[in-house]
Amino acid sequence: MNIDTSLFNCKNMRINTFITLIFFLISCNNAKDYNYNVEELDMIGSKEIAFDEWVTSVECFQLIESGTKSYWKIIEYDDFFYLYSFFDVSVFKKSGEHIRTITNHIRGVLFMPNDMFVNEEEQQLWILEQTDNINKYSLDGQFIEQRKLPFNAVKVAPIGTEHFLFFEGVIDKTTPAFLRIVSGVDFLTNAEFVPKHPINNTIPISTFTYNNDEIFIYLPYNDTIYVCDKSNLNVTPKWHLNFSGDFLTYHDIPEGGYSEQKFAEIMNDNKKYRGLQGVYCINNYIFMRLEGKENSFRAIDITNSKTYRFNTLIDNIKTAPQGNSNNGLLVVMNIQDFIRHYSNPGNSTKYESINELLSNVKEYDIGLIVLKIKMKEDLL
């Protein structure tokens, strides 16, 4: 199957705008397309496996927090956990201590953070705030400086120490591409990839995931997985995910977009797979959770392109992972949800760390539970 991708050289443009949960894209008519023969993966006929057979152990962390927020992404680095939602970023010690909720140095609150990562070279936490600010913080969350981007973006990933990969989303409707690679000093664009399409869109949670010298890329309403080779700074399509026509892509959506009513119907009727969540690499495998028609999980073996299917994570947990670390998937749960889940007799666990935690937490405890599900180095 031929999948289109594009390389662009165009002027950088920035517009000041707020992020909304639903965006409308415009089509790009001036894109030069490059066709690639992309390997097709059968995602319906994936081999079924028992996820527990791939797990070596589970490590548990109890984080003390006064609120009951839901977090979308977690990073484990050094002795810290960084948790990000659409409203703020919180810094915790692994011991459970809440260090701080990060605020913007000007407005007093962090306004619509869209992504974060640890810049290991600088030993700093970087947050992509709103759509055109990079806020830099110490590892314990103290503000250092803010840098203005010469473009808009909603997701970011470092490429080595000198370049960054940005997912632009649909903030600037004048630019033709979803992805751009920029230099780290001045954020000037080196190249742009993957043309935009006239679709409704959402802000993705997990867009970029690393495996050795490659960054794998999942874009909303797109059944293609792309890969960025960090050595040559190029993005190409890697796999077409074949869901037998049941995966909602931009091809299914009219040019003018759906009405709010029609879009709500699509979100609720579950006749199609609407997207992927929790897309993270562990030990040469990409894990993901399907959303919509079937809320099961898939794993792709990067080395041989074989696909696997499982219905839940450990102990019937169906939550999509919110992060990865070394050889583990990270799942964040509210303490009350954690207690309710394991109070169900059908969700008993064989993992000693979880049983020990269950014996210590109380129904009135407030905070979060982080489960680090450690995977075998050789899964098969």
TITI-643530 format. One record per residue (C-alpha): residue number from 1; y, x negated, z negated. Coordinates in steps of 0.2 Angstrom, whole numbers, plus 5000, padded with zeros to 4 digits. Layout:
BEGIN
   pos     yy     xx     zz
   NUM      Y      X      Z
...
***
This chain:
BEGIN
   pos     yy     xx     zz
     1   5000   5000   5000
     2   5017   4994   5004
     3   5030   4994   4990
     4   5049   4991   4994
     5   5059   4978   4984
     6   5075   4970   4988
     7   5086   4955   4986
     8   5105   4957   4985
     9   5120   4947   4985
    10   5135   4958   4981
    11   5151   4958   4970
    12   5149   4961   4952
    13   5157   4977   4946
    14   5159   4985   4929
    15   5165   5002   4923
    16   5168   5007   4906
    17   5157   5022   4902
    18   5146   5029   4888
    19   5128   5030   4889
    20   5120   5047   4890
    21   5101   5051   4888
    22   5100   5057   4906
    23   5107   5049   4921
    24   5109   5053   4939
    25   5107   5039   4952
    26   5114   5038   4969
    27   5104   5031   4984
    28   5107   5013   4992
    29   5109   5013   5010
    30   5114   4995   5013
    31   5099   4987   5005
    32   5089   4974   5014
    33   5070   4978   5011
    34   5056   4966   5009
    35   5038   4973   5011
    36   5024   4966   5000
    37   5006   4970   5001
    38   5003   4976   4983
    39   4987   4977   4974
    40   4982   4995   4970
    41   4975   4999   4952
    42   4964   5015   4949
    43   4972   5021   4933
    44   4962   5037   4933
    45   4945   5029   4934
    46   4948   5015   4921
    47   4933   5009   4911
    48   4933   5018   4894
    49   4932   5006   4879
    50   4933   5008   4860
    51   4950   5000   4855
    52   4943   4995   4838
    53   4931   4983   4847
    54   4946   4973   4853
    55   4954   4972   4835
    56   4950   4958   4823
    57   4961   4963   4808
    58   4977   4973   4803
    59   4991   4966   4793
    60   5002   4978   4783
    61   5020   4977   4778
    62   5030   4989   4768
    63   5049   4989   4771
    64   5060   4997   4758
    65   5074   5008   4766
    66   5084   5022   4759
    67   5084   5032   4775
    68   5071   5040   4786
    69   5076   5034   4804
    70   5065   5032   4818
    71   5065   5015   4826
    72   5061   5012   4844
    73   5058   4993   4845
    74   5053   4980   4832
    75   5054   4961   4834
    76   5044   4949   4822
    77   5052   4932   4821
    78   5051   4919   4807
    79   5052   4928   4791
    80   5061   4943   4798
    81   5058   4960   4806
    82   5072   4967   4817
    83   5071   4986   4820
    84   5081   4994   4833
    85   5085   5013   4836
    86   5098   5021   4848
    87   5110   5020   4833
    88   5108   5004   4824
    89   5098   4988   4821
    90   5091   4984   4804
    91   5086   4967   4797
    92   5071   4966   4785
    93   5062   4952   4776
    94   5043   4952   4779
    95   5042   4954   4760
    96   5050   4971   4762
    97   5068   4968   4757
    98   5081   4977   4768
    99   5094   4963   4772
   100   5107   4973   4781
   101   5110   4986   4794
   102   5120   4977   4808
   103   5137   4983   4811
   104   5149   4979   4825
   105   5163   4968   4820
   106   5177   4979   4827
   107   5172   4997   4825
   108   5163   4995   4809
   109   5147   5002   4816
   110   5136   4996   4830
   111   5139   5008   4844
   112   5124   5012   4855
   113   5114   4996   4855
   114   5102   4996   4870
   115   5091   4981   4867
   116   5089   4965   4857
   117   5080   4949   4857
   118   5080   4932   4847
   119   5087   4918   4857
   120   5076   4904   4850
   121   5086   4890   4858
   122   5101   4896   4848
   123   5092   4903   4833
   124   5102   4919   4835
   125   5099   4937   4836
   126   5107   4944   4852
   127   5110   4963   4854
   128   5115   4972   4870
   129   5128   4984   4864
   130   5134   4999   4873
   131   5132   4993   4891
   132   5143   4977   4893
   133   5143   4968   4877
   134   5132   4954   4870
   135   5134   4953   4852
   136   5127   4937   4843
   137   5121   4936   4825
   138   5113   4924   4814
   139   5095   4927   4810
   140   5099   4936   4794
   141   5111   4948   4804
   142   5128   4940   4801
   143   5141   4942   4816
   144   5145   4927   4826
   145   5154   4932   4842
   146   5154   4945   4855
   147   5153   4941   4874
   148   5158   4953   4888
   149   5147   4955   4902
   150   5154   4956   4920
   151   5142   4971   4924
   152   5134   4985   4915
   153   5116   4984   4909
   154   5104   4993   4896
   155   5090   4981   4894
   156   5089   4962   4894
   157   5076   4948   4893
   158   5079   4929   4892
   159   5072   4918   4906
   160   5069   4901   4898
   161   5085   4894   4891
   162   5097   4895   4905
   163   5095   4913   4913
   164   5093   4931   4909
   165   5085   4946   4917
   166   5095   4962   4915
   167   5090   4980   4919
   168   5106   4989   4925
   169   5100   5007   4924
   170   5112   5018   4932
   171   5128   5015   4923
   172   5137   5008   4938
   173   5134   5019   4953
   174   5142   5007   4965
   175   5129   4993   4963
   176   5113   4994   4973
   177   5100   4986   4962
   178   5091   4990   4946
   179   5088   4971   4941
   180   5098   4956   4941
   181   5095   4938   4936
   182   5111   4929   4929
   183   5115   4912   4922
   184   5116   4910   4904
   185   5133   4901   4903
   186   5145   4914   4912
   187   5133   4928   4915
   188   5136   4927   4934
   189   5123   4935   4945
   190   5111   4924   4954
   191   5101   4938   4963
   192   5098   4957   4962
   193   5081   4966   4965
   194   5074   4983   4967
   195   5085   4996   4975
   196   5091   5011   4966
   197   5086   5028   4971
   198   5093   5046   4969
   199   5084   5051   4954
   200   5086   5058   4936
   201   5083   5044   4924
   202   5081   5040   4906
   203   5085   5024   4896
   204   5068   5015   4894
   205   5062   5008   4878
   206   5050   4995   4884
   207   5055   4987   4900
   208   5051   4969   4899
   209   5036   4960   4892
   210   5031   4942   4892
   211   5014   4934   4897
   212   5015   4915   4898
   213   5027   4910   4912
   214   5029   4928   4918
   215   5039   4943   4913
   216   5031   4960   4918
   217   5043   4974   4922
   218   5041   4993   4920
   219   5055   5004   4927
   220   5057   5022   4924
   221   5050   5034   4937
   222   5042   5020   4946
   223   5023   5018   4948
   224   5024   4999   4952
   225   5023   4985   4939
   226   5035   4971   4945
   227   5034   4953   4939
   228   5047   4939   4937
   229   5041   4922   4939
   230   5052   4911   4927
   231   5050   4895   4937
   232   5057   4901   4953
   233   5068   4916   4946
   234   5061   4929   4958
   235   5055   4947   4956
   236   5041   4954   4966
   237   5030   4969   4965
   238   5013   4965   4956
   239   5003   4982   4955
   240   5004   4999   4961
   241   4997   5011   4948
   242   4987   5024   4956
   243   4987   5040   4946
   244   4980   5051   4961
   245   4998   5058   4964
   246   5000   5064   4947
   247   5013   5051   4941
   248   5031   5057   4942
   249   5041   5045   4953
   250   5058   5045   4961
   251   5049   5052   4977
   252   5046   5068   4968
   253   5064   5071   4963
   254   5076   5079   4975
   255   5091   5069   4980
   256   5103   5079   4970
   257   5093   5078   4954
   258   5085   5092   4944
   259   5095   5106   4935
   260   5094   5104   4916
   261   5082   5119   4916
   262   5070   5112   4929
   263   5071   5095   4921
   264   5066   5103   4904
   265   5052   5112   4912
   266   5045   5096   4919
   267   5046   5088   4902
   268   5036   5102   4894
   269   5023   5108   4907
   270   5013   5091   4907
   271   5007   5093   4924
   272   5011   5075   4928
   273   5012   5059   4920
   274   5030   5057   4916
   275   5030   5038   4912
   276   5024   5024   4901
   277   5028   5019   4883
   278   5024   5004   4873
   279   5022   4992   4888
   280   5017   4975   4879
   281   5007   4960   4884
   282   4994   4953   4872
   283   4982   4939   4877
   284   4983   4941   4896
   285   4982   4960   4894
   286   4996   4973   4897
   287   4994   4988   4885
   288   5003   5005   4888
   289   5003   5023   4883
   290   5004   5037   4895
   291   5016   5051   4892
   292   5014   5069   4899
   293   4998   5075   4907
   294   4988   5064   4896
   295   4993   5054   4881
   296   4980   5041   4881
   297   4981   5022   4883
   298   4978   5010   4896
   299   4976   4991   4897
   300   4977   4980   4912
   301   4968   4963   4913
   302   4981   4952   4921
   303   4968   4939   4926
   304   4957   4950   4936
   305   4967   4967   4938
   306   4954   4977   4930
   307   4959   4993   4920
   308   4953   5000   4904
   309   4956   5016   4895
   310   4956   5021   4876
   311   4962   5037   4868
   312   4970   5031   4852
   313   4974   5015   4843
   314   4965   5011   4826
   315   4961   5026   4815
   316   4966   5039   4828
   317   4984   5033   4828
   318   4992   5039   4844
   319   5009   5032   4842
   320   5014   5020   4856
   321   5017   5002   4850
   322   5035   4997   4847
   323   5033   4979   4849
   324   5021   4964   4850
   325   5020   4947   4841
   326   5009   4933   4845
   327   4991   4941   4847
   328   4996   4958   4839
   329   5003   4975   4843
   330   5016   4981   4831
   331   5017   4999   4825
   332   5031   5006   4814
   333   5028   5022   4804
   334   5038   5031   4791
   335   5029   5030   4774
   336   5027   5049   4773
   337   5019   5050   4790
   338   5008   5035   4786
   339   5002   5044   4770
   340   4999   5061   4779
   341   4990   5053   4793
   342   4977   5044   4781
   343   4975   5059   4770
   344   4966   5067   4785
   345   4947   5064   4782
   346   4945   5061   4800
   347   4957   5046   4799
   348   4948   5035   4787
   349   4949   5016   4790
   350   4938   5001   4789
   351   4953   4989   4787
   352   4955   4983   4769
   353   4973   4979   4771
   354   4976   4998   4775
   355   4965   5004   4761
   356   4974   4992   4749
   357   4991   4998   4754
   358   4986   5017   4753
   359   4981   5013   4735
   360   4999   5007   4731
   361   5011   5018   4740
   362   5016   5034   4732
   363   5021   5051   4740
   364   5039   5049   4734
   365   5041   5032   4742
   366   5054   5030   4755
   367   5054   5017   4768
   368   5043   5011   4783
   369   5026   5004   4786
   370   5023   4990   4799
   371   5005   4988   4805
   372   5002   4972   4815
   373   4986   4975   4824
   374   4978   4958   4828
   375   4968   4957   4844
   376   4954   4946   4849
   377   4959   4931   4859
   378   4945   4935   4872
   379   4945   4953   4873
   380   4929   4954   4884
***
